[in-house]
Every structure is written in structure tokens, then in C-alpha cells.
Amino acid sequence: MAGLIIHKPKTKEIHLFMPQKSFIVHGHFYQPPRVDPRTGEIPQEAGAQPYTNWTERIYHECYLPNAEKENFKRISFNFGPTLTAWLETNHPETLAEIIHQENAVFLEHGISNAMAQPYFHAIMPLIPRREKETLVHWGIEEYISRFGHPPLGMWLPETAVDLETLEVLSENNIQFTILAPWQAKDPSLDITQPYRVLLPNNKEIIVFFYNSFLSSEISFNTSSTMEADKFVSDWLIPEYKAMNRDQDQLLLAASDGELYGHHMAERDEFLEYLMDKALEDVDFNSTFPALWIKTHPNIEQAEINENTSWSCHHGIERWLDVCGDAPNATWKAPLRKFLDQLAESLDEKYFQYTQEYIMDPWKLRDAFIDALLGKVSVGKLIQRFSSKQMEEDVLENIKMMLDAQFERLRMHSSDAWFFFDFDSIEPLNGLKYAVHAVWLVRSVTGEDISIPLLNELAKASSNETGLNGDAVFRRTLAVYG
């Protein structure tokens, strides 16, 4: 009897799609420009002990330990140019190590985990387009001088945004930025994905919206970052599950970089273990924005809410006038008006003086970053933009007018308006830079352009000490003689 042959049906192979779980930590590393414009040095600052100033203290608590732990190759980050300039002068070996870590990422992936930033930390929607263009150009050139290649992303100060700012970024070949989720026009947007924002200049830019819950917990809840494994199990995984998306998901947490070691002690160690071990143990992929775009090119469209930021619940009012974040800060509006009017006068005097000798004074200002970075002498730079040979005294005067423009850009740094009282280091430093700009222009033209504007500044005064802006300005200018 022949044996019974049974033909078993072939089993169909089933390939289950397993969405990829990805996590980005972005650190915004920045310090306000605290230097005395006359010396280029940071004066001794109270409360920074055992160090002479706060930037030095934060360096030892944050920048140095994170560099030593190689965290700058694990996260997405940006450094404010005023901070990298300080590092280059005071701790070049640490800056070199940070650059080395970024370069290692770039060598491995062909793209960077670092983002650029406008040169000064100005609230971009509150400044004219020409100022935006200079700050963005300077920020890009500074980035290239550090890392050796152009940036793909740019962090906006306080994530303050309008469409004109995004236009300027796109025109300078910036591909993406990071914003808060409430800066998206659609509040129900799936922020586990980035979005393309179409711009009025017929260009577009990609926007990543960070996860506000995770970012807030990291920034303000000290218990959330006590242990990396617990952060993953109790905060990250539940947030991932709550999204319940049948596709690759990205969770992005953004905070001040100084949180990791300065604002919260030992968080540099938390960051190292989180990105190196804790994520891997639960099959989370650590990534960065440029790499996500490279591996996930299909990006949908969205719109943004203009004149919004990550650190003011009232848009950008914190840097304009009183708002719920600083309800008694009546000094902010007159300080803003005074510095805006002064900026217009400084621009007018710069253009009036230089146009006789320079073919395009604003292109010269943009190119001034090359001199600031030491790539060319100021004299050679000026001659490059001139159609005529200049006398030495004229050349020196143009140098001073360019220095005045540097101070005019620096005085708009957002820190001057961030806190609650006028009698604090940040607004007073803003006035120092304004005074220095006025003195430089006066040295060239013989005219004190601040005199017609000081009545407005007199309205800015401290609620705590009564210190008056007009008095501060006059007293500081008098030191110059």
C-alpha cells in the first residue's frame, strides 16, 4: 500500500511593521554678552563665587563636564556665538573638544547634530529685515568658522518667529528650525513629525515642534531627571504610548543647555546615561533633526502662529511691554522705544558717512563678520568694498562706524527685557552697548545722536530702587569724557 502523501500548504510569511521610536534632546547653549564694551572683558559679578563671573561659573558646572562626557555628540545642540567667542578666548581646549565631537557626528552621517543661531540673541520679529539678514548671515559665518561646514538648521532666540524671519533663514539655505507646539496654527497637529511651512518668498522651511510635556518636565521638575531609567519608564514611554501613532514617531525635548549641570546639578551625568544606555535598553533610537529629515523625507505642510515664542505666554509681549509674565515692568516699553529709535539714528549716520566711500554700506556690514572672525583685517575688508583709495583717517572713521554697528546690533539682545526689574545687569548692559555706539559715532561725526531721544529713556525706571534710564545713560557716557 502506497504511503499517503500529505501536501501541507505553505505558510505565508507575515512582516509586521514596527514603528520606530525616536527621541531627540536639544540643548540651547547661550549666555548673554556680559563684557564691558571698553575692555572686552567681563567685570567681576556678584554671586558667581568661587568664580569671578557667571559665565565662568556656568562653564565649570555645565560646558566643561558635558564636553568631558562627550554629550555634544549625543544630542542636538546650538551655541550662541557670543558664548563660543568667550570660550575661544578663555577655554579654547573645551571649544575644540565640542567641535571635535560635532565633527565626529558629521563624519559618520554626512550631516550635523549642531544648529546655528543668529549672531546676537535678538527677538527676530521685533527687528527690521535688514537687521535680521545681518544677524542670520553673521550666525552662519560664525558656525562655518567653528565647525567647518554650513549649517542646515538655525535656532531662533526664544524661538520667537514670524514669516519674514523664516524667509531670511530660507534665503540663507537654512532647512529647518525648532519651535514650541503652540507656535503651530493647528493646535491638534501631530508633533511626532516635522512639517514644511510654505513662505511668501515661494520658498519653504521645515519646522520641528518640540514636545511641551517632556520639555517642561526636564526643565522644571527636578524629580523627572534624577534617574535616566526612571525618566524613560515614567515619562518618555507613557508619552510615546499616549500618541498611539501607527508610524515612526519622534519625540523632541528642548531646553536651555545650561540645565544639564548648572540649573540642575549632575544632569550632565543624567544626559550621558540617558542617551548612551537608557534609551537603548527600551529600543528607543536617539537622533537629531537633520538626520530625521534625511531618513524621513515625506513631510506634510503646516502653518505657524506669527509673533510667538517659547518663553512668553503672550506671544512676544515680554520684550515689548508689561504682560502676565512681568506685569509691573513698565520700564520695558520706553527702553524698547529708545533703543529702536537709537538704532534708526545709528543706521542713518552709518549710511550717511560711508556711502561716499563704500559702494554698498549694508553689504559691508554683513561682511564685517569676516573681520570679527579674524579672516581679514578691517582695513582690507573696507578697501574691498570701496572704489577709491582712502586716507588713513577716513579708514579709521569707517572702522569706528562699523564698531558702532556691532554695538547697535548687540544692544538689542533679548536679555535686556527678559527679567522683571530695570535695575539688573541685563538691561544696564544693553544701555552700555548703546552708549558705546553713541560715543563711537560722536567720535566720527562730532554729534551726540542720543540727546533728542533721552526723554523717552527717562520713562524707564526701576520699581525697586528708582534707578532711571536717562541717568544711567548720561552717567555711563560721561565716563568716556
C-alpha positions as CSV (number, residue, x, y, z in Angstrom):
1,M,0.0,0.0,0.0
2,A,1.4,3.2,-1.1
3,G,2.1,5.7,1.7
4,L,-0.3,8.6,2.0
5,I,1.3,11.8,0.9
6,I,0.0,14.9,2.6
7,H,0.9,18.2,1.0
8,K,1.0,20.9,3.7
9,P,0.0,24.4,2.5
10,K,2.9,26.8,2.6
11,T,2.7,29.2,5.5
12,K,2.5,32.8,4.4
13,E,5.3,34.9,5.9
14,I,3.9,37.9,7.8
15,H,6.0,41.0,8.1
16,L,4.8,43.2,10.9
17,F,5.6,46.9,10.6
18,M,7.2,48.1,13.8
19,P,7.2,51.9,14.0
20,Q,10.5,53.3,15.0
21,K,10.6,55.1,18.4
22,S,13.0,58.1,18.2
23,F,14.0,60.7,20.8
24,I,15.8,64.0,20.4
25,V,17.2,66.1,23.2
26,H,18.0,69.6,22.0
27,G,20.1,71.9,24.2
28,H,20.2,75.6,23.6
29,F,23.5,76.8,25.0
30,Y,23.7,80.5,25.4
31,Q,25.0,83.3,27.7
32,P,24.2,87.0,27.4
33,P,27.0,89.2,26.3
34,R,28.3,90.5,29.6
35,V,31.5,92.1,28.5
36,D,32.4,95.7,29.2
37,P,32.5,97.2,25.6
38,R,35.5,99.3,26.5
39,T,37.7,96.4,27.7
40,G,36.1,93.4,26.1
41,E,36.3,91.6,29.5
42,I,33.5,90.5,31.8
43,P,33.6,92.5,35.0
44,Q,33.5,90.8,38.4
45,E,29.9,89.7,39.1
46,A,28.3,89.2,42.5
47,G,27.0,85.8,43.3
48,A,29.3,83.9,40.9
49,Q,31.7,82.8,43.6
50,P,34.1,81.0,43.7
51,Y,34.5,82.3,40.1
52,T,34.8,86.0,39.1
53,N,31.7,86.0,36.8
54,W,28.7,83.9,35.9
55,T,29.9,82.7,32.5
56,E,33.0,81.2,34.2
57,R,30.9,79.5,36.8
58,I,28.5,78.1,34.3
59,Y,31.4,76.9,32.2
60,H,32.7,74.8,35.1
61,E,29.2,73.5,36.1
62,C,27.9,72.8,32.5
63,Y,30.0,73.3,29.4
64,L,33.2,71.6,30.7
65,P,31.6,68.5,32.2
66,N,29.3,68.0,29.2
67,A,32.3,68.2,26.9
68,E,34.3,65.8,29.1
69,K,31.4,63.3,28.9
70,E,31.1,63.7,25.1
71,N,27.5,64.7,25.4
72,F,27.8,67.0,22.3
73,K,28.0,64.0,20.1
74,R,24.8,62.6,21.6
75,I,22.4,65.4,21.4
76,S,21.1,68.1,19.1
77,F,22.5,71.5,20.2
78,N,23.3,75.1,19.3
79,F,25.8,77.5,20.9
80,G,25.2,81.3,20.9
81,P,28.1,83.0,19.0
82,T,28.8,85.3,21.9
83,L,29.3,82.2,24.1
84,T,31.6,80.5,21.6
85,A,33.6,83.7,21.2
86,W,34.1,83.7,25.0
87,L,35.1,80.0,25.0
88,E,37.6,80.6,22.2
89,T,39.3,83.3,24.4
90,N,39.0,81.7,27.8
91,H,38.8,77.9,27.3
92,P,39.9,77.1,23.7
93,E,40.6,73.5,24.5
94,T,37.0,72.9,25.6
95,L,35.6,74.6,22.5
96,A,38.0,72.4,20.4
97,E,36.6,69.3,22.1
98,I,33.0,70.4,21.4
99,I,33.9,70.9,17.8
100,H,35.7,67.6,17.6
101,Q,32.5,65.8,18.9
102,E,30.3,67.5,16.3
103,N,32.8,66.7,13.6
104,A,32.7,63.0,14.5
105,V,28.9,63.0,14.0
106,F,29.3,64.9,10.7
107,L,31.9,62.4,9.5
108,E,29.6,59.4,10.4
109,H,26.4,60.8,8.9
110,G,27.4,63.5,6.5
111,I,25.2,65.9,8.3
112,S,25.5,67.7,11.7
113,N,23.8,67.5,15.0
114,A,24.6,71.1,15.7
115,M,22.4,74.1,14.7
116,A,23.5,77.7,14.1
117,Q,21.9,80.8,15.8
118,P,21.6,84.4,14.8
119,Y,24.8,86.2,16.0
120,F,23.1,88.2,18.7
121,H,20.1,86.9,20.7
122,A,17.6,89.4,19.4
123,I,13.9,88.8,19.2
124,M,13.7,88.4,15.5
125,P,10.1,89.6,14.8
126,L,10.9,92.9,16.6
127,I,13.8,93.9,14.4
128,P,13.9,95.2,10.8
129,R,14.5,92.8,7.9
130,R,18.0,94.3,7.2
131,E,18.9,93.6,10.8
132,K,17.6,90.1,10.5
133,E,19.7,89.5,7.4
134,T,22.9,90.6,9.1
135,L,22.4,88.6,12.3
136,V,21.5,85.4,10.3
137,H,24.5,85.9,7.9
138,W,26.8,86.5,10.8
139,G,25.5,83.5,12.7
140,I,26.0,81.2,9.7
141,E,29.5,82.5,9.0
142,E,30.4,82.1,12.7
143,Y,29.1,78.5,12.6
144,I,31.1,77.7,9.5
145,S,34.3,79.1,11.1
146,R,33.8,76.8,14.1
147,F,32.6,73.5,12.5
148,G,34.0,73.8,9.0
149,H,30.7,73.3,7.1
150,P,27.5,75.2,6.6
151,P,24.6,74.7,9.0
152,L,21.3,73.0,8.0
153,G,19.3,74.3,11.0
154,M,19.1,77.5,12.9
155,W,17.8,78.0,16.4
156,L,15.8,81.3,16.8
157,P,16.4,83.2,20.0
158,E,13.5,82.4,22.4
159,T,12.1,80.6,19.3
160,A,10.5,84.0,18.5
161,V,9.2,83.7,15.0
162,D,7.5,85.5,12.1
163,L,7.3,84.6,8.4
164,E,9.8,87.3,7.5
165,T,12.4,85.6,9.8
166,L,11.7,82.3,8.2
167,E,12.1,83.9,4.8
168,V,15.5,85.2,5.7
169,L,16.5,81.7,7.0
170,S,15.4,80.0,3.8
171,E,17.2,82.6,1.6
172,N,20.4,81.7,3.5
173,N,19.9,78.0,2.8
174,I,18.7,77.1,6.3
175,Q,16.5,74.0,6.0
176,F,14.9,73.8,9.5
177,T,14.3,75.3,12.9
178,I,12.6,74.2,16.1
179,L,9.5,75.8,17.6
180,A,7.1,75.3,20.6
181,P,3.9,73.3,19.8
182,W,1.7,76.3,20.5
183,Q,3.5,78.1,17.7
184,A,1.7,75.8,15.2
185,K,-1.5,77.3,13.9
186,D,-3.3,74.0,14.2
187,P,-3.4,73.0,18.0
188,S,-4.2,69.4,17.1
189,L,-1.1,68.9,15.0
190,D,0.7,65.6,15.3
191,I,4.0,66.9,16.6
192,T,5.7,63.5,16.4
193,Q,6.5,64.6,12.8
194,P,8.1,67.8,11.5
195,Y,6.3,70.0,8.9
196,R,7.0,72.1,5.8
197,V,6.0,75.7,6.2
198,L,5.4,77.5,2.8
199,L,6.7,81.1,2.8
200,P,5.7,84.2,0.9
201,N,9.0,84.2,-1.0
202,N,8.0,81.0,-2.7
203,K,10.4,79.0,-0.6
204,E,9.8,76.7,2.4
205,I,11.3,75.7,5.6
206,I,10.9,72.6,7.9
207,V,9.7,73.1,11.4
208,F,10.1,70.7,14.3
209,F,7.7,71.2,17.2
210,Y,9.1,70.0,20.5
211,N,7.1,68.0,23.0
212,S,6.0,70.5,25.6
213,F,5.3,68.0,28.4
214,L,8.7,66.3,28.2
215,S,10.5,69.6,27.8
216,S,8.7,71.2,30.8
217,E,9.3,68.2,33.0
218,I,13.0,68.2,32.1
219,S,13.3,71.9,32.6
220,F,11.2,72.4,35.8
221,N,10.6,69.1,37.5
222,T,13.8,68.1,39.2
223,S,12.4,64.6,40.1
224,S,11.9,63.7,36.4
225,T,15.7,63.7,35.7
226,M,17.0,62.2,38.9
227,E,17.5,58.8,37.2
228,A,17.6,58.3,33.4
229,D,16.0,54.8,33.6
230,K,13.1,56.2,35.6
231,F,12.7,59.1,33.2
232,V,12.4,56.7,30.3
233,S,9.9,54.4,32.1
234,D,7.8,57.0,33.9
235,W,7.9,59.9,31.4
236,L,9.1,59.0,27.9
237,I,7.4,55.7,27.3
238,P,4.0,56.8,28.6
239,E,4.2,59.9,26.4
240,Y,5.1,57.7,23.4
241,K,2.1,55.4,24.1
242,A,-0.3,58.3,24.5
243,M,0.5,59.4,21.0
244,N,-0.6,56.0,19.6
245,R,0.6,56.6,16.1
246,D,1.0,53.7,13.5
247,Q,4.1,55.3,12.0
248,D,7.6,56.2,13.0
249,Q,7.3,58.6,15.9
250,L,9.7,61.4,17.0
251,L,9.6,62.9,20.4
252,L,11.8,66.0,20.8
253,A,12.6,67.7,24.1
254,A,14.1,71.2,24.1
255,S,15.5,73.2,26.9
256,D,18.3,75.5,27.9
257,G,21.5,73.6,27.6
258,E,22.7,75.1,30.9
259,L,20.1,72.9,32.7
260,Y,22.5,70.0,32.3
261,G,24.8,70.7,35.2
262,H,24.2,74.4,36.1
263,H,20.5,74.9,36.7
264,M,20.3,71.3,37.9
265,A,23.4,69.6,39.4
266,E,24.6,66.3,37.9
267,R,22.2,66.4,35.0
268,D,25.3,66.1,32.7
269,E,25.6,62.6,34.1
270,F,21.8,62.0,33.6
271,L,22.2,63.1,30.0
272,E,25.2,60.8,29.3
273,Y,23.4,57.7,30.7
274,L,20.1,58.6,29.1
275,M,21.5,58.9,25.6
276,D,24.0,56.1,25.9
277,K,22.2,53.4,27.7
278,A,18.7,54.1,29.0
279,L,17.2,54.7,25.5
280,E,18.9,51.7,24.0
281,D,17.6,49.4,26.7
282,V,14.0,50.1,25.6
283,D,14.7,50.2,21.9
284,F,14.5,53.9,21.5
285,N,16.6,55.5,18.8
286,S,18.4,58.7,19.7
287,T,18.7,61.0,16.7
288,F,18.8,64.7,15.7
289,P,16.7,66.9,13.4
290,A,18.9,66.8,10.2
291,L,19.2,63.0,10.4
292,W,15.4,62.6,10.8
293,I,14.8,64.7,7.7
294,K,17.3,62.6,5.8
295,T,15.6,59.3,6.7
296,H,12.0,60.6,6.6
297,P,11.8,62.8,3.5
298,N,8.0,62.8,3.2
299,I,6.9,65.8,5.2
300,E,3.4,67.3,5.3
301,Q,2.6,71.0,5.4
302,A,1.6,73.2,8.4
303,E,1.3,76.9,9.3
304,I,2.7,78.8,12.2
305,N,1.4,81.5,14.6
306,E,3.5,84.6,14.0
307,N,4.9,86.7,16.7
308,T,5.1,83.9,19.2
309,S,7.9,82.4,21.3
310,W,8.6,79.6,23.7
311,S,9.1,81.7,26.8
312,C,6.3,84.2,26.8
313,H,2.7,83.1,27.1
314,H,1.6,86.3,25.4
315,G,3.4,86.0,22.2
316,I,6.4,88.3,22.3
317,E,5.0,90.9,24.7
318,R,7.7,90.1,27.3
319,W,10.2,92.0,25.2
320,L,7.8,94.9,24.4
321,D,5.8,96.0,27.5
322,V,4.1,94.7,30.6
323,C,2.4,91.3,30.3
324,G,1.3,88.5,32.6
325,D,4.9,87.3,32.8
326,A,6.1,90.6,34.1
327,P,3.0,92.7,35.0
328,N,4.9,95.5,36.7
329,A,7.7,96.0,34.2
330,T,6.5,99.4,32.9
331,W,10.2,100.2,32.0
332,K,10.2,97.7,29.1
333,A,8.2,99.8,26.6
334,P,10.3,103.0,26.9
335,L,13.6,101.0,26.8
336,R,12.4,99.3,23.6
337,K,11.3,102.5,22.0
338,F,14.5,104.3,23.0
339,L,16.8,101.6,21.6
340,D,14.7,101.2,18.4
341,Q,14.9,104.9,17.8
342,L,18.6,105.0,18.6
343,A,19.1,102.1,16.2
344,E,17.5,104.1,13.4
345,S,19.7,107.1,14.1
346,L,22.8,104.9,14.2
347,D,21.9,103.3,10.9
348,E,21.3,106.7,9.3
349,K,24.7,108.1,10.5
350,Y,26.5,105.0,9.3
351,F,24.9,105.1,5.9
352,Q,25.5,108.9,5.5
353,Y,29.1,108.7,6.4
354,T,30.1,105.6,4.5
355,Q,28.1,106.0,1.3
356,E,30.7,108.5,0.0
357,Y,33.4,105.8,0.1
358,I,31.6,102.4,0.1
359,M,29.6,101.0,-2.8
360,D,27.1,99.1,-0.6
361,P,27.4,100.0,3.1
362,W,24.9,97.3,4.2
363,K,26.9,94.6,2.3
364,L,30.0,95.9,4.1
365,R,28.2,95.5,7.4
366,D,27.2,91.9,6.5
367,A,30.8,91.2,5.6
368,F,32.2,92.7,8.8
369,I,31.8,89.2,10.3
370,D,34.9,88.2,8.4
371,A,36.9,90.8,10.3
372,L,35.3,89.8,13.6
373,L,36.3,86.2,13.0
374,G,39.9,87.2,12.1
375,K,39.7,86.1,8.5
376,V,40.7,89.5,7.1
377,S,41.8,92.8,8.6
378,V,39.1,95.5,8.9
379,G,41.2,97.8,6.7
380,K,41.4,95.3,3.8
381,L,37.7,94.5,4.2
382,I,36.8,98.2,3.8
383,Q,39.0,98.6,0.8
384,R,37.4,95.5,-0.8
385,F,34.0,97.4,-0.8
386,S,35.4,100.7,-1.9
387,S,36.0,102.0,-5.4
388,K,38.6,104.5,-4.2
389,Q,41.7,104.6,-2.1
390,M,41.1,106.1,1.2
391,E,43.2,108.3,3.6
392,E,44.1,106.6,6.9
393,D,41.9,108.9,8.9
394,V,38.8,108.1,6.7
395,L,39.7,104.4,7.0
396,E,39.8,104.7,10.8
397,N,36.5,106.5,10.9
398,I,34.8,103.8,8.9
399,K,36.2,101.2,11.3
400,M,34.6,103.1,14.1
401,M,31.3,103.3,12.4
402,L,31.4,99.5,11.9
403,D,32.2,99.1,15.5
404,A,29.2,101.3,16.3
405,Q,27.1,99.0,14.2
406,F,28.3,96.0,16.2
407,E,27.2,97.6,19.4
408,R,23.9,98.7,17.8
409,L,23.2,95.1,17.0
410,R,24.4,93.8,20.4
411,M,22.2,96.3,22.3
412,H,19.1,94.5,21.0
413,S,20.0,91.2,22.8
414,S,16.7,89.9,24.3
415,D,18.1,89.6,27.8
416,A,17.7,93.3,28.4
417,W,13.9,92.8,28.5
418,F,13.6,89.2,29.9
419,F,13.5,89.8,33.7
420,F,11.3,91.9,36.0
421,D,13.2,95.0,37.1
422,F,15.2,97.6,35.2
423,D,17.9,97.8,37.9
424,S,19.6,94.5,36.9
425,I,22.6,93.6,34.9
426,E,20.9,92.7,31.6
427,P,19.1,96.0,30.8
428,L,22.0,98.0,32.1
429,N,24.4,96.1,29.8
430,G,22.1,96.9,26.9
431,L,22.5,100.6,27.7
432,K,26.3,100.2,28.0
433,Y,26.4,98.9,24.4
434,A,24.1,101.7,23.3
435,V,26.4,104.3,25.0
436,H,29.4,102.8,23.3
437,A,27.8,103.0,19.9
438,V,26.8,106.7,20.5
439,W,30.3,107.5,21.6
440,L,31.9,105.9,18.5
441,V,29.5,107.9,16.2
442,R,30.2,111.1,18.2
443,S,33.9,110.5,17.8
444,V,33.5,110.4,14.0
445,T,30.8,113.0,13.4
446,G,31.0,115.2,16.5
447,E,27.3,114.7,17.0
448,D,25.6,113.1,20.1
449,I,22.6,111.4,18.5
450,S,21.2,110.3,21.9
451,I,20.2,113.8,23.1
452,P,16.8,114.1,21.3
453,L,15.9,110.5,22.5
454,L,16.7,110.6,26.2
455,N,13.3,111.9,27.2
456,E,11.9,108.6,26.2
457,L,14.5,106.7,28.2
458,A,13.8,108.8,31.3
459,K,10.4,106.9,31.5
460,A,12.3,103.7,32.2
461,S,13.0,103.3,35.9
462,S,13.3,100.6,38.5
463,N,10.3,99.8,40.7
464,E,12.7,98.6,43.4
465,T,15.5,101.2,43.5
466,G,14.1,104.1,41.4
467,L,17.2,103.9,39.1
468,N,16.4,105.9,36.0
469,G,17.4,105.0,32.4
470,D,18.3,108.6,31.4
471,A,20.6,109.0,34.4
472,V,22.3,105.6,33.7
473,F,22.9,106.6,30.1
474,R,24.3,110.1,30.9
475,R,26.5,108.8,33.7
476,T,27.9,106.0,31.5
477,L,28.5,108.3,28.6
478,A,30.3,110.8,30.9
479,V,32.9,108.2,31.7
480,Y,34.1,108.4,28.1
481,G,34.8,112.1,28.5
